[in-house]
Amino acid sequence: MFQSIRNFIGSKFGAAVALGVLLLIAVAFASGDVANTGSFGGVTGGDRVAMVGDERVDNATLSQAATSTLERVRETEPTMSMKGLLADGGLERILDEVVDRMAIAVFGKQQGIIVSDRLIDSEITKISAFRGADGKFSEDNFRQALRQRGISEKSLRDDLEQSLAVRQVMIPANFGAIMPNELAMRYAALLSETREGEIAVLPSMLFAAKEKPSDKEIAAYYAAHGKDFIRPERRVVRYASFDVNVAKQASTPTEAEIASRYKSNAAQYQASETRQASQLVVPTEAAANVIVEEVARGTSLEAAAKAKGLSVAMLTPLDRAGLTRQSSKAVSDAVFSAARGGVASPARSPLGWHLMRIDQIKSVPARTLDQVRGELAKQIAQEKETAALTSMLEEIEEEFGSGANLVEVAKGLEVEVIKTEPLTTDGKIYRKPGASAPPILESVLQTAFVMDLEEPQLAIIDQAARFVIFDVTDIAASAPAPLAEIKDDVQAAYILDKASAEARKAAERVQAEVRKGTSLRKAMASIKKRLLPPQPIRMSRPQLMQIQQQGEGVPEPIALMFQMAEGTVKVQAAQGKQAWFIIQLRKLEPGKIEEDDPSLVDARRDLGRIAGDEYAQALQRAIRSQVGVEKNKAAIKAVGNQLGGGS
């Protein structure tokens, strides 16, 4: 569990900070501020956790960053808690990332890097959470998303300005690094090497003690390893759902509304005629008349135009007014006076003289009120339904804002309130394998796990077809389970832990014998246990990479074998202490690479990317040193206490 956190927040900041997920956007909601005394290093820790140059990192900023990191870790570890995240110096590493990012932005300002408002606007329109159903930026979605997350527009814009400045400083630092050919050849040879060795396994439980541990031993083990038995946070969600039908009762249009709509759009229902024509434009009336005579003698308009180095264009269907706007009244009058298939009399526009052949005529008769009544009724009903639904949703938001609880609002909507069983962050029902939260809560569950008790919210489901109002009625914090309830689990863990320690000792004895020259098989036989014989392994690095590309997990012993020096033997624990591996690498065969090998291009590129990252990391450290960073340990501790539920 903790390894995924270390991998995430312990990674090198470098150039990745410039391209990472934006701090405020990733936060599911805005964390509350912590101890705000206004003094740096006061009793409660002050109102800022660090100073970066002349810029301050507030307590709330660090709190938000920790919340954001937790949400991202939960993508791979759904049951991760804030306490688990903060364990083993997690908050300090999160602060280091925030500080590094701010230091680079401060340095950028000192060097005259400016981020314009238009560039920030452009970045905002790229954020998917702010797009509407048509895929374009939606002002309403933008405001709603900020409101739901408790983020002000200024905070968002400030964060984007900082991110864009960081990007401009860091990207050039790791761009275009090139490695020499000799180094690339060595690297390419490494990529095509073949390794040969043996792997032996010692199952831990073969070394388990025959006697059961005493209650005292179990209690002592539980006290020392309580974090291994942490229960995930559980929450009970109360909700009620409804759909657009609740607004349809007030959407039936009246006769007066239908008649008024017909009257206001009378022009739309009058008789109309559109014509599609092929057009040839010439500069003079004389030239137009010559072509008219040729067409009259049987020459097509296209042939006559081609003979003079001109071409005929086909226009889209237009009514009289549309053609007038596009050309002139004279052209429109000529076209609408001609018969289908005929060429209208030459007429002039600002472009020249038009010769128009009438290809198609479409006439639409006038429509009476009775003929369009159904169409208008449906249109008005939809508009009224949308207006009623919008009004109702606004009223719900206002009621919640005024202190109304979920039950009261649900009663007004005449919908049933349902209460879930305790849920974990991954949507599972606690201690009920295979049972999950209702599907309608799937999109709001993350929000439910950052809400306070009985603070109801409204959410849109299924592209505004369904809605849900929900709150949280009970929160069970993540904490070690009582020993009395999990004594059997603790006993099993104790037995495995002790057995694993003995298995490790045996593996290290085998390792020592192999280092003296004894074969792995013979050294294993000296253990005097029923063990599988060592398994021979021969694999090339391309085979290893193929397994990785196919998404298949590479066994840990094989992965280690590709990191070892030739002629060495290593000991490695299996996941969960279930076994110990002994890996011996007997032979390493480097790949053969010629100077014209195509793989050299990829090798130089890969090495250049690695070197570029190192350049960026070096620049980041230099910037941090130049800008100057001062941390407030008391404030950091206060933030950690608040996030972890301490005092």
Residue pairs with C-beta under 8 A, 6 or more apart in sequence:
1 77
1 80
1 84
2 84
2 87
2 88
4 73
4 76
4 77
4 80
5 73
5 77
5 80
5 84
5 85
5 87
5 88
5 90
6 88
8 69
8 72
8 73
9 69
9 73
9 90
9 93
9 94
9 97
10 93
12 613
12 617
13 96
13 97
13 100
13 101
13 617
13 620
14 170
14 174
14 613
14 614
14 616
14 617
14 620
15 170
15 171
15 173
15 174
15 612
15 613
15 616
15 617
17 97
17 100
17 101
17 104
17 166
17 170
17 620
18 104
18 163
18 166
18 167
18 169
18 170
18 171
19 167
19 171
21 68
21 72
22 159
22 160
22 163
23 61
23 64
23 65
23 68
23 98
23 101
23 159
24 64
24 149
24 151
24 155
24 156
24 159
25 127
25 129
25 156
25 159
26 68
26 71
26 72
27 64
27 67
27 68
27 71
27 149
27 151
28 67
28 68
28 71
28 149
28 446
28 447
28 450
29 67
29 148
29 149
29 150
29 447
29 450
29 451
30 60
30 64
30 149
30 150
30 151
31 60
31 63
31 64
31 66
31 67
31 643
32 60
32 63
33 47
33 58
33 59
33 60
33 63
34 45
34 59
34 60
34 63
34 635
34 638
34 639
34 642
35 44
35 45
35 46
35 47
35 59
35 635
35 638
35 642
36 47
36 59
37 43
37 44
37 45
37 46
37 47
38 46
38 47
39 46
39 47
40 46
40 48
40 51
40 632
40 635
41 632
41 633
41 634
41 635
42 634
44 634
44 638
45 59
45 632
45 634
45 635
45 636
45 637
45 638
45 639
46 59
46 632
46 634
46 635
46 638
47 58
47 59
47 635
48 56
48 57
48 58
48 59
48 632
48 635
49 57
49 58
49 59
49 61
49 62
49 95
49 631
49 632
49 635
49 636
49 639
50 56
50 57
50 95
50 98
50 99
50 629
50 630
50 631
50 632
50 636
51 57
51 628
51 629
51 630
51 632
52 99
52 102
52 103
52 106
52 627
52 628
52 629
53 103
53 106
53 627
53 628
54 106
55 102
55 106
57 95
57 98
57 99
57 102
59 635
59 638
59 639
61 98
62 91
62 94
62 95
62 98
62 636
62 639
63 639
63 642
63 643
65 94
65 95
65 97
65 98
66 82
66 85
66 86
66 90
66 91
66 94
66 639
66 643
67 82
67 450
67 643
69 85
69 90
69 94
70 80
70 82
70 85
71 446
73 80
73 85
74 80
74 425
74 426
78 424
78 425
78 426
78 427
79 232
79 424
79 425
79 426
80 425
81 230
81 232
81 233
81 477
81 478
82 478
82 643
82 644
82 645
83 230
83 478
83 479
83 644
83 645
84 227
84 230
84 478
86 640
86 643
86 644
87 227
91 636
91 639
91 640
91 643
92 636
95 631
95 636
99 624
99 629
99 631
100 620
100 624
101 162
101 163
101 166
102 162
103 620
103 623
103 624
103 627
103 629
104 165
104 166
104 169
104 170
104 620
104 623
105 161
105 162
105 165
105 166
105 169
106 627
107 169
107 623
107 626
107 627
108 165
108 166
108 168
108 169
109 165
110 627
111 169
113 165
113 168
113 169
115 160
115 161
115 164
115 165
115 168
119 164
120 157
120 160
120 161
120 164
123 160
123 163
123 164
124 130
124 137
124 142
124 156
124 157
124 160
125 137
129 141
129 145
130 137
130 138
130 141
130 142
130 145
131 137
131 138
131 141
132 138
132 140
132 141
133 463
146 152
146 153
146 156
148 447
148 457
169 619
169 623
170 616
170 619
170 620
173 612
173 615
173 616
173 619
174 609
174 612
174 613
174 615
174 616
175 612
176 608
176 612
177 608
177 609
177 611
177 612
177 615
178 604
178 608
179 187
179 603
179 604
179 607
179 608
179 611
181 595
181 600
181 604
183 607
184 600
184 603
184 604
184 607
185 593
185 595
185 600
185 603
187 603
187 606
187 607
188 591
188 593
188 597
188 599
188 600
188 602
188 603
189 590
189 591
189 592
189 593
190 541
190 590
190 591
191 541
191 542
191 545
191 591
191 599
191 603
192 540
192 541
192 542
192 590
192 591
192 592
192 593
192 599
193 540
193 541
193 588
193 589
193 590
193 591
194 538
194 539
194 540
194 541
194 588
194 589
194 591
195 537
195 538
195 539
195 540
195 541
195 561
195 562
195 585
195 587
195 588
195 589
196 536
196 537
196 538
196 585
196 586
196 587
196 588
196 589
197 536
197 537
197 561
197 583
197 584
197 585
197 586
197 587
198 520
198 521
198 534
198 535
198 536
198 537
198 583
198 584
198 586
199 534
199 535
199 537
199 557
199 558
199 561
199 581
199 582
199 583
199 584
200 510
200 520
200 524
200 531
200 532
200 533
200 534
200 535
200 581
200 582
201 531
201 532
201 574
201 579
201 580
201 581
201 582
202 503
202 506
202 507
202 510
202 527
202 529
202 531
202 579
202 580
202 581
202 582
203 503
203 531
203 578
203 579
204 496
204 499
204 500
204 502
204 503
204 577
204 578
204 579
204 580
205 496
205 499
205 578
206 499
206 503
206 529
206 530
206 531
207 499
207 500
207 502
207 503
207 506
207 529
208 495
208 496
208 498
208 499
208 502
209 495
209 498
209 499
212 491
212 495
213 221
213 491
213 494
213 495
213 498
217 494
218 483
218 487
218 490
218 491
218 494
219 483
221 490
221 493
221 494
221 497
222 229
222 480
222 483
222 490
225 493
225 497
226 480
227 480
228 493
229 480
229 481
229 486
229 489
229 490
229 493
230 478
230 479
230 480
230 481
231 476
231 478
231 479
231 480
231 481
232 424
232 425
232 430
232 478
233 424
233 425
233 449
233 475
233 476
233 477
233 478
234 422
234 423
234 424
234 430
234 474
234 475
234 476
235 422
235 423
235 448
235 449
235 472
235 474
235 475
235 476
236 419
236 420
236 421
236 422
236 423
236 472
236 473
236 474
237 419
237 420
237 423
237 437
237 441
237 445
237 448
237 470
237 471
237 472
237 473
238 406
238 417
238 418
238 419
238 420
238 470
238 471
238 472
238 473
239 406
239 417
239 418
239 420
239 438
239 440
239 441
239 468
239 469
239 470
239 471
240 406
240 410
240 413
240 415
240 416
240 417
240 418
240 468
240 469
240 470
241 415
241 440
241 461
241 466
241 467
241 468
241 469
242 413
242 415
242 466
242 467
242 468
243 465
243 466
243 467
244 385
244 389
244 464
244 465
244 466
246 389
246 392
246 413
246 415
247 385
247 386
247 388
247 389
247 392
248 385
250 384
250 388
251 381
251 382
251 384
251 385
251 388
252 381
252 384
253 376
253 377
253 380
253 381
253 384
257 380
258 369
258 373
258 376
258 377
258 380
259 369
261 376
261 379
261 380
262 269
262 369
262 372
262 376
269 366
269 367
269 368
269 372
270 366
271 363
271 364
271 365
271 366
272 319
272 363
272 364
273 319
273 320
273 336
273 361
273 362
273 363
273 364
274 317
274 318
274 319
274 322
274 361
274 362
274 364
275 317
275 318
275 319
275 323
275 335
275 336
275 358
275 360
275 361
275 362
276 314
276 315
276 316
276 317
276 318
276 358
276 359
276 360
276 362
277 314
277 315
277 335
277 344
277 356
277 357
277 358
277 359
278 301
278 302
278 312
278 313
278 314
278 315
278 356
278 357
278 359
279 312
279 313
279 314
279 315
279 354
279 355
279 356
280 291
280 301
280 304
280 305
280 310
280 311
280 312
280 313
280 354
280 355
280 356
281 349
281 351
281 352
281 353
281 354
281 355
282 288
282 291
282 308
282 310
282 352
282 353
282 355
283 352
283 353
284 352
284 353
285 346
285 348
285 353
287 308
287 353
288 346
288 353
288 354
288 355
289 346
291 301
291 304
291 305
291 308
291 355
292 343
292 345
292 346
292 355
294 304
295 301
295 304
295 343
295 355
301 312
301 343
301 355
301 357
302 311
302 312
305 311
305 312
312 357
314 359
315 326
317 360
317 362
318 326
320 332
320 336
321 332
323 331
323 332
323 335
323 336
324 331
324 332
327 349
327 351
327 354
328 347
328 348
328 349
328 350
330 347
330 348
330 349
331 347
331 348
331 349
331 354
331 356
333 347
334 344
334 345
334 346
334 347
334 354
334 356
335 344
335 347
335 356
335 358
337 344
337 345
338 344
338 345
338 356
338 358
339 358
340 358
340 359
340 360
340 361
341 357
341 358
341 359
342 357
342 358
343 355
343 356
343 357
343 358
344 354
344 355
344 356
344 357
344 358
346 353
346 354
346 355
347 353
347 354
347 356
348 354
393 458
393 467
396 409
396 413
396 458
396 469
397 458
399 408
399 409
399 412
400 409
400 456
400 457
400 458
404 456
405 454
405 456
405 471
406 417
406 454
406 456
406 469
406 470
406 471
407 417
409 456
409 469
410 416
410 417
410 469
413 469
418 438
419 473
420 429
420 437
420 438
420 441
421 429
421 430
421 432
421 435
422 429
422 430
422 474
422 476
423 429
423 430
423 437
423 445
423 448
424 430
425 445
425 446
425 449
427 436
427 437
427 441
427 442
427 445
428 435
428 436
428 437
429 435
429 436
429 437
437 445
440 461
440 466
440 468
441 448
441 468
441 470
443 459
443 461
444 457
444 459
444 468
444 470
447 457
447 459
448 470
448 472
451 457
451 471
451 472
452 472
453 471
453 472
453 473
453 474
453 475
454 471
454 472
454 473
455 471
455 472
456 469
456 470
456 471
457 469
457 470
457 471
458 467
458 468
458 469
459 467
459 468
459 469
459 470
460 466
460 467
461 467
461 468
477 645
483 490
496 577
496 578
497 577
500 573
500 577
500 578
500 580
503 579
503 580
504 571
504 573
504 580
506 527
506 580
507 571
507 580
507 581
507 582
508 571
509 523
509 526
509 527
510 520
510 523
510 524
510 526
510 527
510 582
511 569
511 570
511 571
511 582
513 522
513 523
513 526
514 520
514 523
514 569
514 582
514 584
515 569
520 534
520 569
520 582
520 584
521 533
521 534
524 531
524 533
524 534
524 582
534 582
534 584
537 558
537 561
539 558
539 561
541 562
541 591
544 554
544 558
544 559
544 562
547 554
548 554
556 572
556 574
556 575
556 581
557 572
557 581
557 583
560 570
560 572
560 581
560 583
561 583
561 585
564 570
564 583
564 585
565 585
566 585
566 586
566 587
566 588
567 585
567 586
568 584
568 585
569 582
569 583
569 584
569 585
570 582
570 583
571 580
571 581
571 582
571 583
572 580
572 581
572 583
573 579
573 580
573 581
574 580
574 581
593 599
593 600
640 646
641 647
